[in-house]
């Protein structure tokens, strides 16, 4: 059927199974009032900490006149200062981020979409470890017309990444006539639930450093949802050892949607030292700005270090408890699965 759309518009209009998960909100399951309702299994939403978050968020001061006017489309200074200090410096484990390095937009998806739009030309390739978060294909293709080149990980290797796999994906893209422009990493990983080892992070950084035209975008939405024994190492913690890579070609994404279980607040954040990228984000941020009252409430919510540390510790405790229940049930039924370490995932 011809609805007079562009090719990209027709592609975007095609139903995507991922987004159909929202339809369950219309008919949600309830054991008493709606036992025939829908149970949502297609979306990664952490509901375990909503009581804690809402208590803090709802105690924020009311909106002021300053919240009712246009503001910087990189985000308000107050929120960017809090994100630099309490989120990105926590990832770096040192004083690395300044508020000027931060951009805020309407969710991690908007951040990834904007960053790829700024970095890649139509037909360029994004190197993406597989299996991968299924909505990445929408983030990469819907507006940006970029290609996905899979980095083939193997379950028998517990989905580890090696230099040989990175080289193979890079060369495959080139053979197809597509320029490899970005390595998009999800760390901790969605959907495997694993945490990359320090040696893998070192391999990734060394390899990216050797490719002077390649950018590294690290999606670290589950950084504070690690409940296993493995220690999470952020790209931001180690990239300073590679100054050329750190200065212009490394970009870290975090958002409220996963660690804080607040996908409805639609707030994602980017750390980058690439000044021109941030200028571009400032301009296109107009199309996906976070409302000022939300930013003010989030600056209040995340600005209390004591609250944040308590929240992270309790989130990990509740995640581990829920994971243990499900893992025990699967084991008792003889159902094989890949053991998770972070996030909300099982692979059978």
C-alpha positions as CSV (number, residue, x, y, z in Angstrom):
1,X,0.0,0.0,0.0
2,X,1.4,3.4,-1.0
3,X,0.7,6.0,1.6
4,X,3.1,8.5,-0.1
5,X,5.8,8.0,2.6
6,X,9.5,8.2,2.0
7,X,11.4,4.9,2.0
8,X,12.7,5.6,5.5
9,X,9.1,6.6,6.6
10,X,7.7,3.3,5.2
11,X,10.5,1.4,7.0
12,X,9.7,3.1,10.3
13,X,6.0,2.5,9.9
14,X,6.5,-1.2,9.6
15,X,5.3,-2.9,12.9
16,X,8.2,-3.7,15.2
17,X,7.5,-6.6,17.6
18,X,9.6,-4.8,20.3
19,X,7.2,-1.9,20.5
20,X,4.1,-4.1,20.7
21,X,5.1,-4.7,24.3
22,X,3.5,-1.4,25.2
23,X,0.1,-2.8,24.2
24,X,0.1,-4.8,27.4
25,X,-0.4,-1.6,29.3
26,X,-4.0,-1.5,27.9
27,X,-4.9,-4.9,29.3
28,X,-2.5,-5.7,32.2
29,X,-2.7,-8.9,34.1
30,X,-4.0,-8.9,37.7
31,X,-4.6,-12.1,39.6
32,X,-7.8,-10.8,41.1
33,X,-9.3,-8.2,38.8
34,X,-8.0,-9.3,35.4
35,X,-6.7,-12.9,35.4
36,X,-6.9,-13.1,31.6
37,X,-4.8,-10.0,31.1
38,X,-1.4,-9.7,29.5
39,X,1.9,-10.3,31.2
40,X,4.6,-8.2,29.8
41,X,7.8,-10.3,29.0
42,X,9.1,-8.3,26.0
43,X,10.4,-5.2,27.9
44,X,13.3,-4.9,30.2
45,X,11.8,-2.9,33.1
46,X,13.0,-3.1,36.7
47,X,10.0,-2.7,38.9
48,X,11.7,-3.7,42.1
49,X,12.8,-0.3,43.3
50,X,9.8,1.9,42.3
51,X,8.8,2.4,46.0
52,X,12.2,3.8,46.9
53,X,12.6,6.0,43.8
54,X,9.1,7.4,44.0
55,X,9.4,8.4,47.6
56,X,12.6,10.4,46.8
57,X,11.4,11.8,43.4
58,X,8.0,12.9,44.8
59,X,9.7,14.8,47.7
60,X,11.5,17.1,45.2
61,X,10.7,20.8,45.4
62,X,7.8,22.0,43.2
63,X,8.5,23.5,39.7
64,X,9.6,27.1,39.6
65,X,9.3,29.9,37.0
66,X,12.8,28.8,35.7
67,X,11.3,25.4,34.8
68,X,8.7,27.1,32.4
69,X,11.2,28.7,30.0
70,X,13.4,27.4,27.2
71,X,16.8,26.0,28.5
72,X,20.0,24.6,27.1
73,X,19.2,21.6,24.8
74,X,22.2,19.8,26.3
75,X,20.2,19.8,29.5
76,X,20.1,22.1,32.6
77,X,23.4,22.8,34.3
78,X,22.1,21.5,37.6
79,X,21.3,18.1,36.3
80,X,24.5,17.9,34.2
81,X,26.5,18.7,37.3
82,X,24.8,15.9,39.3
83,X,25.3,13.4,36.4
84,X,29.0,14.3,36.1
85,X,29.6,14.0,39.8
86,X,27.4,11.1,40.9
87,X,27.1,9.0,37.8
88,X,29.9,9.3,35.4
89,X,32.6,10.0,37.9
90,X,31.3,6.9,39.8
91,X,31.7,4.9,36.6
92,X,35.2,6.3,36.1
93,X,36.2,5.8,39.8
94,X,37.9,9.2,39.7
95,X,37.3,12.9,38.9
96,X,37.0,12.5,35.2
97,X,33.7,14.1,34.1
98,X,32.8,17.8,34.1
99,X,29.3,19.1,33.5
100,X,30.4,20.5,30.2
101,X,31.0,16.9,29.0
102,X,27.4,15.9,29.5
103,X,24.4,16.0,27.2
104,X,20.9,15.0,28.2
105,X,18.1,13.8,26.0
106,X,14.8,12.0,26.1
107,X,16.1,8.5,26.9
108,X,19.0,6.3,25.9
109,X,17.4,5.5,22.6
110,X,17.4,9.2,21.7
111,X,21.0,9.5,22.8
112,X,22.2,6.6,20.7
113,X,20.1,7.7,17.7
114,X,21.5,11.2,17.9
115,X,25.1,10.1,18.4
116,X,25.0,7.7,15.5
117,X,23.4,10.4,13.3
118,X,26.3,12.7,14.1
119,X,29.0,10.2,13.7
120,X,28.0,8.1,10.7
121,X,27.1,8.8,7.1
122,X,24.3,6.8,5.4
123,X,25.7,3.4,4.4
124,X,28.4,3.3,7.1
125,X,28.5,0.4,9.5
126,X,28.0,0.0,13.2
127,X,29.9,-3.0,14.6
128,X,27.6,-4.7,17.1
129,X,28.2,-7.7,19.3
130,X,25.5,-10.3,18.8
131,X,23.1,-11.4,20.1
132,X,22.1,-7.8,20.8
133,X,19.3,-5.7,22.2
134,X,16.7,-5.9,19.5
135,X,15.8,-2.2,19.5
136,X,19.4,-1.3,18.5
137,X,18.4,-2.1,15.0
138,X,15.7,0.6,15.1
139,X,18.1,3.1,16.8
140,X,20.7,2.4,14.0
141,X,18.5,2.2,10.9
142,X,15.3,4.2,11.4
143,X,16.7,7.7,10.8
144,X,20.3,7.1,10.2
145,X,20.4,4.6,7.4
146,X,23.4,2.8,8.8
147,X,24.3,-0.9,8.5
148,X,24.7,-3.4,11.3
149,X,27.8,-5.6,11.1
150,X,27.5,-8.3,13.7
151,X,30.4,-9.3,15.9
152,X,29.7,-13.0,16.2
153,X,30.0,-14.2,19.8
154,X,29.7,-17.8,20.8
155,X,27.7,-19.3,23.7
156,X,30.4,-21.9,24.3
157,X,32.8,-18.9,25.0
158,X,30.2,-17.4,27.3
159,X,29.7,-14.6,24.7
160,X,33.2,-13.2,25.2
161,X,34.7,-10.8,22.7
162,X,38.1,-11.4,21.1
163,X,40.3,-9.4,18.8
164,X,39.8,-12.0,16.1
165,X,36.0,-11.4,16.2
166,X,36.5,-7.6,16.1
167,X,38.8,-8.0,13.1
168,X,36.4,-10.3,11.3
169,X,33.5,-7.9,11.6
170,X,35.6,-4.9,10.6
171,X,36.9,-6.7,7.5
172,X,33.4,-8.0,6.6
173,X,32.0,-4.4,6.6
174,X,34.9,-3.2,4.3
175,X,34.4,-6.1,1.9
176,X,30.7,-5.0,1.6
177,X,31.8,-1.5,0.7
178,X,30.7,0.0,4.0
179,X,32.9,2.1,6.2
180,X,33.1,0.8,9.9
181,X,32.3,3.9,11.8
182,X,31.2,2.9,15.3
183,X,31.7,0.0,17.7
184,X,28.5,0.0,19.8
185,X,29.0,-1.9,23.0
186,X,26.4,-2.8,25.6
187,X,28.1,-3.2,29.0
188,X,26.9,-4.9,31.1
189,X,25.4,-6.9,28.2
190,X,21.8,-7.0,27.1
191,X,20.6,-9.7,26.4
192,X,23.2,-12.1,27.8
193,X,23.3,-10.6,31.3
194,X,27.1,-11.0,31.5
195,X,29.7,-8.6,32.7
196,X,32.8,-8.1,30.4
197,X,36.0,-9.1,32.1
198,X,38.8,-6.6,32.6
199,X,40.9,-8.3,29.9
200,X,38.1,-8.0,27.4
201,X,37.7,-4.3,28.1
202,X,41.5,-3.9,27.6
203,X,41.2,-5.8,24.3
204,X,38.3,-3.6,23.1
205,X,40.1,-0.4,24.0
206,X,43.4,-1.5,22.4
207,X,41.6,-2.5,19.3
208,X,39.6,0.7,19.0
209,X,42.7,2.7,19.7
210,X,44.3,1.1,16.6
211,X,41.5,2.2,14.3
212,X,41.8,6.0,14.1
213,X,38.5,6.6,12.3
214,X,36.4,4.4,14.6
215,X,34.3,5.7,17.5
216,X,33.5,3.6,20.6
217,X,30.0,4.1,22.0
218,X,29.4,2.2,25.3
219,X,25.8,1.8,26.5
220,X,26.2,1.3,30.2
221,X,22.6,1.4,31.3
222,X,23.0,-1.6,33.7
223,X,26.2,-0.4,35.3
224,X,24.6,-0.2,38.8
225,X,22.6,-3.4,38.3
226,X,25.4,-5.9,38.7
227,X,24.3,-8.5,41.3
228,X,26.8,-11.4,40.4
229,X,30.3,-11.9,41.7
230,X,32.0,-10.3,38.6
231,X,33.3,-6.8,39.0
232,X,32.0,-4.3,36.5
233,X,34.6,-2.2,34.7
234,X,33.3,0.8,32.8
235,X,35.0,1.9,29.6
236,X,35.3,5.2,31.3
237,X,37.5,3.7,34.0
238,X,40.2,2.6,31.6
239,X,39.9,4.7,28.5
240,X,42.2,7.4,29.9
241,X,45.1,5.0,29.3
242,X,44.5,5.7,25.5
243,X,44.5,9.5,25.3
244,X,43.7,9.7,21.6
245,X,40.7,7.4,21.9
246,X,39.6,9.2,25.1
247,X,39.7,12.7,23.8
248,X,37.4,12.5,20.8
249,X,36.3,8.9,20.0
250,X,34.8,7.5,23.2
251,X,31.2,8.2,24.3
252,X,29.4,6.8,27.3
253,X,25.6,6.4,27.6
254,X,23.6,6.1,30.8
255,X,19.9,6.6,31.5
256,X,17.2,6.4,34.2
257,X,15.4,3.6,32.5
258,X,17.2,0.5,33.8
259,X,19.3,1.1,36.9
260,X,16.6,3.4,38.3
261,X,13.6,1.6,36.8
262,X,12.2,4.9,35.5
263,X,11.8,4.4,31.7
264,X,8.7,6.7,31.8
265,X,10.7,9.7,32.8
266,X,12.5,9.6,29.5
267,X,15.9,10.8,30.5
268,X,19.2,9.6,29.0
269,X,22.7,11.1,29.4
270,X,25.9,11.1,27.3
271,X,29.5,11.7,28.4
272,X,31.9,12.8,25.7
273,X,35.0,14.9,25.4
274,X,34.3,15.6,21.7
275,X,33.4,19.2,21.6
276,X,32.0,19.2,18.1
277,X,29.8,16.2,18.8
278,X,28.4,18.0,21.9
279,X,27.7,21.1,19.8
280,X,25.8,18.9,17.3
281,X,23.9,17.3,20.2
282,X,23.0,20.7,21.5
283,X,21.3,21.6,18.2
284,X,19.5,18.4,17.5
285,X,18.6,18.1,21.2
286,X,15.8,20.5,20.4
287,X,13.9,17.5,19.0
288,X,14.1,15.3,22.1
289,X,14.5,17.6,25.1
290,X,13.7,16.5,28.6
291,X,11.1,18.8,30.3
292,X,12.7,21.2,32.7
293,X,10.6,20.1,35.7
294,X,11.7,16.5,35.2
295,X,15.3,17.6,35.0
296,X,15.0,19.6,38.2
297,X,13.4,16.7,40.0
298,X,16.1,14.3,38.8
299,X,18.8,16.7,39.9
300,X,17.3,16.6,43.3
301,X,16.8,12.8,43.3
302,X,20.3,11.9,42.0
303,X,22.1,14.7,43.9
304,X,21.9,13.1,47.3
305,X,25.0,10.8,47.4
306,X,23.7,9.0,50.5
307,X,20.4,8.2,48.9
308,X,22.1,7.1,45.7
309,X,24.5,4.7,47.4
310,X,21.7,3.2,49.5
311,X,19.6,2.9,46.4
312,X,22.3,1.1,44.4
313,X,23.0,-1.4,47.2
314,X,19.3,-2.2,47.7
315,X,18.7,-2.5,44.0
316,X,21.5,-5.1,43.8
317,X,20.1,-7.0,46.8
318,X,16.6,-7.2,45.3
319,X,17.9,-8.2,41.9
320,X,19.9,-11.0,43.3
321,X,17.0,-12.2,45.4
322,X,14.7,-12.3,42.3
323,X,17.4,-13.9,40.2
324,X,17.9,-16.6,42.7
325,X,14.2,-17.5,42.8
326,X,14.0,-17.8,39.0
327,X,17.4,-19.6,38.6
328,X,16.4,-22.1,41.3
329,X,13.1,-22.8,39.6
330,X,14.7,-23.3,36.2
331,X,17.3,-25.6,37.7
332,X,14.7,-27.7,39.5
333,X,12.8,-28.1,36.2
334,X,15.9,-29.1,34.3
335,X,15.8,-26.1,32.0
336,X,19.2,-25.0,30.9
337,X,20.1,-21.3,30.9
338,X,23.1,-18.9,30.7
339,X,23.8,-17.7,34.2
340,X,23.3,-13.9,34.5
341,X,25.5,-11.4,36.4
342,X,23.7,-8.1,35.7
343,X,20.5,-6.6,34.4
344,X,17.2,-8.4,33.9
345,X,18.1,-11.2,31.6
346,X,18.2,-14.9,31.1
347,X,19.2,-16.8,27.9
348,X,17.9,-20.3,27.6
